[in-house]
């Protein structure tokens, strides 16, 4: 047995034994989305038995609806903060067991370490899923590197779920067994997210966006129907590069068809740069042991100054609502937290620091609800004013391009009157007269 293997054996525990390492007042970070250590998180209610008090857990888009999210007996044992909400978090918030942390991805560590660790004197703990240890004693943080390596660098206690179904990746993902407090082994299946077929409306938006992306651009795409439609339209482009928060299967397709070669990025040429991923087995197989996919912490990938070093950087983000001056509400429905800021505000700013960069906000022009009689009602996503209580994710100072199925509104440099006209032109035709009337009524222009 090698020294590394002996160290691993010494630190191998059950999830319950690992959770006994948690102390009063600890601040616990869980890896994001598909990278969350579900085998450990499934057991978090065990903290009620250890007698620990006043701990805090920070999650980011948890995929499972864990029982502790709804367990009132966890009050006083563990408070839960969500950086990016899921449906389970939204329900937990209604039960007063979850609260949102408003912040961008590059500031999450600085703000939390400054406040929770240095001022409140909480001990940082990181929970993550890793691929198995190699012969040199290194485990890989696999599909989530948003803040895990940064936390370990800052002295966080590392409790890791080791799972052979998770791919080995490179970049800010390598953790030596000597840096780890406990390992918990599991063989659960890696979470799969299938690509959804996109609609005709998505395809129209995709064509508009693709028309704005030049050969040699560096792109940032997210997950969802509109990014999938955009990627489909980019297959005929040349010399594209990837610098993104999330690496997607559509990016694999763009690499394999030759549209992406990462040759003209200007920063880390030859590499596709990301912070996390989630998708199909095809995606996971592609990134496994693939040194051309570089996983970097969000403090690097989402830093606007880092982004600005890429040539022709194009950020493509979604929003829920845009007002007539260009303010974008992308994370709340009125006063209710729906998702999170994520990297939107940073990639928007970074795109405009990039040489010939562009920031694109994309959305359907409308959405529907049902009235008391079950009849569908159509609503405009371009509105005179954001809904009461809505959080502004992208300020009107930063909004560049807004795209719907009806076209492109380029807001950069326009005065408010010009912005109103540009946004009205890409609104659904049924709402254009109303928007102009509201603009006049409230002297928006």
CORRAVEN-V229833 format. One record per residue. N is the residue number from 1. RES is the residue in one small letter. PHI is phi as a letter, one per 20 degrees, with the letter a starting at -180 (* if undefined). NEAR is the number of other C-alpha atoms within 12 Angstrom. Layout:
[[N,RES,PHI,NEAR] [N,RES,PHI,NEAR]]
This chain:
[[1,x,*,9] [2,x,f,12] [3,x,f,14] [4,x,f,22] [5,x,f,22] [6,x,f,14] [7,x,f,23] [8,x,f,32] [9,x,f,22] [10,x,f,17] [11,x,e,28] [12,x,f,25] [13,x,b,26] [14,x,f,23] [15,x,f,32] [16,x,f,26] [17,x,f,23] [18,x,f,34] [19,x,f,40] [20,x,f,26] [21,x,f,30] [22,x,f,41] [23,x,d,25] [24,x,g,27] [25,x,m,25] [26,x,f,32] [27,x,d,38] [28,x,d,43] [29,x,d,46] [30,x,d,46] [31,x,f,48] [32,x,e,43] [33,x,l,36] [34,x,f,38] [35,x,e,49] [36,x,f,45] [37,x,e,47] [38,x,f,37] [39,x,f,35] [40,x,e,38] [41,x,f,39] [42,x,g,24] [43,x,d,25] [44,x,f,37] [45,x,f,29] [46,x,f,28] [47,x,f,36] [48,x,f,26] [49,x,e,18] [50,x,f,21] [51,x,n,21] [52,x,f,26] [53,x,c,22] [54,x,l,25] [55,x,e,34] [56,x,c,39] [57,x,d,41] [58,x,d,39] [59,x,d,45] [60,x,b,44] [61,x,l,32] [62,x,f,36] [63,x,e,29] [64,x,e,26] [65,x,e,22] [66,x,f,27] [67,x,g,21] [68,x,f,30] [69,x,f,39] [70,x,c,25] [71,x,e,26] [72,x,f,21] [73,x,f,19] [74,x,f,29] [75,x,f,24] [76,x,n,20] [77,x,e,31] [78,x,b,36] [79,x,e,38] [80,x,d,39] [81,x,d,35] [82,x,d,41] [83,x,e,40] [84,x,b,38] [85,x,f,37] [86,x,d,29] [87,x,g,23] [88,x,f,29] [89,x,f,38] [90,x,f,32] [91,x,f,23] [92,x,f,29] [93,x,f,26] [94,x,f,18] [95,x,e,18] [96,x,m,20] [97,x,d,30] [98,x,c,36] [99,x,c,31] [100,x,f,35] [101,x,d,28] [102,x,f,26] [103,x,a,28] [104,x,e,33] [105,x,f,36] [106,x,f,32] [107,x,e,29] [108,x,f,36] [109,x,f,34] [110,x,g,21] [111,x,f,18] [112,x,f,34] [113,x,f,27] [114,x,g,18] [115,x,e,18] [116,x,f,26] [117,x,e,25] [118,x,f,17] [119,x,e,12] [120,x,e,18] [121,x,m,17] [122,x,e,27] [123,x,e,34] [124,x,f,39] [125,x,c,43] [126,x,d,48] [127,x,d,49] [128,x,b,51] [129,x,d,50] [130,x,c,48] [131,x,e,40] [132,x,g,34] [133,x,f,34] [134,x,e,22] [135,x,f,15] [136,x,e,19] [137,x,n,24] [138,x,d,28] [139,x,d,39] [140,x,d,39] [141,x,f,52] [142,x,m,54] [143,x,d,54] [144,x,c,46] [145,x,c,48] [146,x,f,49] [147,x,b,46] [148,x,f,49] [149,x,f,42] [150,x,g,33] [151,x,f,38] [152,x,f,35] [153,x,f,23] [154,x,e,23] [155,x,n,20] [156,x,f,32] [157,x,f,35] [158,x,d,43] [159,x,d,47] [160,x,c,51] [161,x,e,46] [162,x,e,45] [163,x,c,33] [164,x,f,25] [165,x,e,27] [166,x,e,41] [167,x,f,37] [168,x,e,37] [169,x,c,38] [170,x,c,35] [171,x,o,35] [172,x,e,36] [173,x,c,41] [174,x,e,36] [175,x,c,39] [176,x,e,32] [177,x,g,34] [178,x,f,26] [179,x,e,28] [180,x,d,40] [181,x,e,33] [182,x,b,37] [183,x,c,44] [184,x,c,38] [185,x,e,31] [186,x,b,27] [187,x,c,19] [188,x,f,20] [189,x,f,20] [190,x,f,34] [191,x,f,27] [192,x,d,23] [193,x,c,21] [194,x,e,19] [195,x,f,23] [196,x,e,18] [197,x,f,16] [198,x,e,21] [199,x,e,18] [200,x,f,15] [201,x,f,26] [202,x,g,32] [203,x,f,29] [204,x,f,31] [205,x,f,39] [206,x,g,40] [207,x,f,30] [208,x,f,34] [209,x,f,43] [210,x,g,36] [211,x,f,22] [212,x,e,34] [213,x,e,37] [214,x,e,26] [215,x,g,29] [216,x,n,31] [217,x,f,37] [218,x,d,52] [219,x,d,56] [220,x,c,48] [221,x,c,45] [222,x,d,40] [223,x,d,31] [224,x,p,30] [225,x,f,30] [226,x,f,41] [227,x,g,43] [228,x,f,36] [229,x,f,35] [230,x,f,42] [231,x,g,44] [232,x,g,30] [233,x,f,27] [234,x,e,39] [235,x,f,29] [236,x,e,23] [237,x,f,28] [238,x,c,23] [239,x,l,31] [240,x,f,40] [241,x,c,45] [242,x,c,51] [243,x,b,54] [244,x,b,48] [245,x,f,45] [246,x,d,46] [247,x,e,40] [248,x,c,43] [249,x,f,34] [250,x,f,40] [251,x,f,46] [252,x,g,34] [253,x,f,24] [254,x,f,32] [255,x,f,33] [256,x,f,15] [257,x,e,20] [258,x,n,20] [259,x,f,31] [260,x,d,35] [261,x,c,33] [262,x,l,34] [263,x,e,26] [264,x,c,29] [265,x,f,35] [266,x,n,27] [267,x,c,27] [268,x,l,29] [269,x,g,26] [270,x,n,24] [271,x,d,30] [272,x,e,43] [273,x,d,45] [274,x,b,45] [275,x,d,48] [276,x,b,47] [277,x,b,48] [278,x,a,40] [279,x,r,32] [280,x,e,24] [281,x,f,24] [282,x,g,21] [283,x,f,33] [284,x,f,33] [285,x,f,22] [286,x,f,29] [287,x,e,35] [288,x,f,27] [289,x,l,23] [290,x,d,21] [291,x,f,18] [292,x,e,25] [293,x,d,43] [294,x,d,40] [295,x,e,45] [296,x,c,41] [297,x,g,40] [298,x,f,41] [299,x,f,32] [300,x,d,36] [301,x,f,41] [302,x,e,41] [303,x,f,34] [304,x,g,33] [305,x,f,24] [306,x,f,32] [307,x,g,44] [308,x,f,34] [309,x,f,29] [310,x,e,44] [311,x,f,37] [312,x,l,36] [313,x,f,45] [314,x,c,47] [315,x,e,50] [316,x,c,51] [317,x,c,46] [318,x,d,43] [319,x,b,43] [320,x,e,38] [321,x,a,42] [322,x,c,46] [323,x,e,37] [324,x,f,44] [325,x,d,40] [326,x,o,46] [327,x,f,38] [328,x,d,44] [329,x,d,42] [330,x,d,38] [331,x,c,39] [332,x,c,29] [333,x,d,25] [334,x,m,19] [335,x,e,17] [336,x,e,25] [337,x,f,36] [338,x,d,32] [339,x,c,34] [340,x,a,39] [341,x,f,38] [342,x,l,40] [343,x,d,46] [344,x,f,44] [345,x,f,43] [346,x,f,40] [347,x,f,50] [348,x,f,44] [349,x,f,35] [350,x,f,42] [351,x,g,44] [352,x,e,33] [353,x,e,27] [354,x,f,30] [355,x,f,22] [356,x,m,23] [357,x,f,35] [358,x,b,41] [359,x,d,44] [360,x,c,50] [361,x,d,51] [362,x,d,50] [363,x,a,43] [364,x,f,36] [365,x,f,39] [366,x,c,28] [367,x,b,18] [368,x,c,15] [369,x,c,14] [370,x,d,12] [371,x,e,10] [372,x,f,8] [373,x,e,8] [374,x,n,9] [375,x,e,10] [376,x,f,12] [377,x,c,14] [378,x,e,18] [379,x,c,24] [380,x,e,34] [381,x,e,40] [382,x,e,48] [383,x,c,37] [384,x,f,38] [385,x,c,28] [386,x,f,30] [387,x,g,25] [388,x,g,16] [389,x,n,15] [390,x,f,26] [391,x,e,31] [392,x,e,36] [393,x,e,40] [394,x,d,40] [395,x,f,25] [396,x,f,29] [397,x,f,24] [398,x,d,33] [399,x,f,45] [400,x,d,41] [401,x,d,44] [402,x,c,51] [403,x,c,47] [404,x,c,42] [405,x,f,30] [406,x,e,30] [407,x,p,32] [408,x,c,33] [409,x,d,37] [410,x,e,30] [411,x,e,32] [412,x,g,23] [413,x,n,18] [414,x,e,24] [415,x,f,19] [416,x,f,24] [417,x,f,21] [418,x,f,23] [419,x,f,36] [420,x,g,37] [421,x,f,31] [422,x,f,33] [423,x,f,44] [424,x,f,40] [425,x,f,29] [426,x,d,37] [427,x,f,39] [428,x,f,29] [429,x,g,23] [430,x,f,18] [431,x,d,24] [432,x,f,28] [433,x,f,19] [434,x,f,20] [435,x,f,35] [436,x,f,30] [437,x,f,20] [438,x,f,22] [439,x,f,28] [440,x,f,17] [441,x,f,12] [442,x,d,13] [443,x,l,17] [444,x,f,24] [445,x,d,21]]
